[in-house]
Each structure stands twice: as C-alpha cells, then as structure tokens.
C-alpha cells in the first residue's frame, strides 16, 4: 500500500495493532520530500510478529480503526497537522505518544 500510494502521489493513513499496542500514521505523497512507511520501518530479516503468534487485544482494533477513520476525515477536510507523525497507543496504559518522522532526503 505504501509503495502504491507513493507511486501515485496519494495520501496514506495506516493503522496497525499487535497485543495491546497500536500505531497510526498518515503521509501525503504529493510532495517529493515526504517520508514514507518504508523509511520508518525498512524491510527486516527478522520474522514479523502477527496476530497468530503474538495475539491481539480485540478492543484495540476498534480504537485504531476509529482513529484511522478520524484521521482520514481530517485529511479530507484539509487538516494536515498530523501528517508524518507516528502515534503510538497503549491500551493497557491508556496512553499515547507521538513521534515526528522526517524525510531521509
């Protein structure tokens, strides 16, 4: 999805969850200097965790889905202040943090 959005210069809103943690990030590939998901998480030789091996706390899926839908609507409405910010969410700790992602250029 990241490569396709980047190739076609489209926006990407991505969310994922594992165990009781989740992440949300949005990119706007209409500018050449935008960072991307692969910049943040390059291909790894390690086997990735997945729901089958690590499990997932099911309510986190609803939380991250709602946050992803909200961010998509914000972009449609022209609210771009969350672009390139990785939001990390912890369901057990009821907290979140944000990390600004810079372009590798």
C-alpha positions as CSV (number, residue, x, y, z in Angstrom):
1,X,0.0,0.0,0.0
2,X,2.8,2.4,0.9
3,X,4.6,1.9,-2.5
4,X,1.4,2.3,-4.5
5,X,0.4,5.5,-2.7
6,X,3.9,6.9,-3.1
7,X,4.0,6.0,-6.8
8,X,0.6,7.6,-7.5
9,X,1.3,10.6,-5.1
10,X,-1.7,9.9,-2.9
11,X,-2.2,10.2,0.8
12,X,-1.9,7.2,3.1
13,X,-3.4,6.7,6.5
14,X,-2.1,3.5,8.1
15,X,-3.0,1.8,11.4
16,X,-1.9,-1.5,12.9
17,X,-2.2,-3.3,16.2
18,X,-0.5,-6.2,18.0
19,X,-1.1,-7.4,21.5
20,X,-2.4,-4.3,23.4
21,X,-0.4,-1.7,21.3
22,X,-1.2,0.1,18.2
23,X,0.1,2.7,15.8
24,X,-1.3,5.3,13.4
25,X,0.4,7.4,10.8
26,X,-0.5,9.4,7.8
27,X,1.6,10.5,4.8
28,X,1.0,12.9,1.9
29,X,3.0,11.7,-1.1
30,X,2.0,14.7,-3.2
31,X,5.3,16.3,-2.2
32,X,8.6,14.7,-3.2
33,X,10.2,15.2,0.3
34,X,7.5,13.2,2.2
35,X,8.9,10.4,4.4
36,X,7.2,7.0,3.9
37,X,6.3,3.9,5.9
38,X,9.3,2.1,4.5
39,X,11.6,4.9,5.7
40,X,10.2,4.3,9.1
41,X,10.2,0.5,9.0
42,X,12.7,-0.8,6.4
43,X,12.5,-4.4,5.4
44,X,13.7,-6.6,8.2
45,X,15.3,-10.1,8.1
46,X,13.5,-10.9,11.3
47,X,10.2,-12.7,11.2
48,X,7.5,-10.1,11.9
49,X,5.0,-10.6,14.7
50,X,1.5,-11.3,13.7
51,X,-1.9,-11.8,15.5
52,X,-1.5,-15.6,15.2
53,X,1.9,-15.7,17.0
54,X,1.7,-12.6,19.3
55,X,-2.1,-12.2,19.8
56,X,-4.1,-9.0,19.8
57,X,-6.4,-7.5,22.4
58,X,-9.5,-7.2,20.3
59,X,-10.8,-3.8,21.6
60,X,-7.6,-2.1,20.3
61,X,-8.7,-2.9,16.8
62,X,-11.9,-0.8,17.2
63,X,-9.9,2.0,18.8
64,X,-7.3,2.1,16.0
65,X,-10.0,1.7,13.3
66,X,-11.8,4.7,14.7
67,X,-8.6,6.8,14.9
68,X,-7.8,5.8,11.3
69,X,-11.3,6.9,10.1
70,X,-11.0,10.1,12.0
71,X,-7.6,10.9,10.5
72,X,-8.9,10.1,7.0
73,X,-11.8,12.6,7.5
74,X,-9.4,15.2,8.9
75,X,-7.3,14.9,5.7
76,X,-10.4,15.2,3.5
77,X,-11.3,18.4,5.4
78,X,-7.9,19.8,4.9
79,X,-6.5,19.3,8.4
80,X,-2.8,18.3,7.8
81,X,-1.2,19.0,11.1
82,X,-0.9,15.2,11.9
83,X,1.0,14.3,8.8
84,X,4.2,12.3,9.3
85,X,3.6,11.8,13.0
86,X,3.7,8.3,14.3
87,X,1.1,7.9,17.1
88,X,1.8,5.0,19.4
89,X,-1.1,3.8,21.5
90,X,-1.0,1.6,24.6
91,X,-4.4,0.1,25.6
92,X,-3.2,-1.2,29.0
93,X,-1.6,2.1,30.0
94,X,-4.3,4.3,28.4
95,X,-1.7,6.5,26.9
96,X,-0.4,7.6,23.6
97,X,2.7,9.4,22.3
98,X,3.7,11.0,19.0
99,X,6.9,10.9,17.1
100,X,7.6,13.3,14.2
101,X,9.0,11.5,11.2
102,X,11.5,13.3,9.0
103,X,12.3,12.6,5.3
104,X,15.5,10.7,4.7
105,X,16.4,13.2,1.9
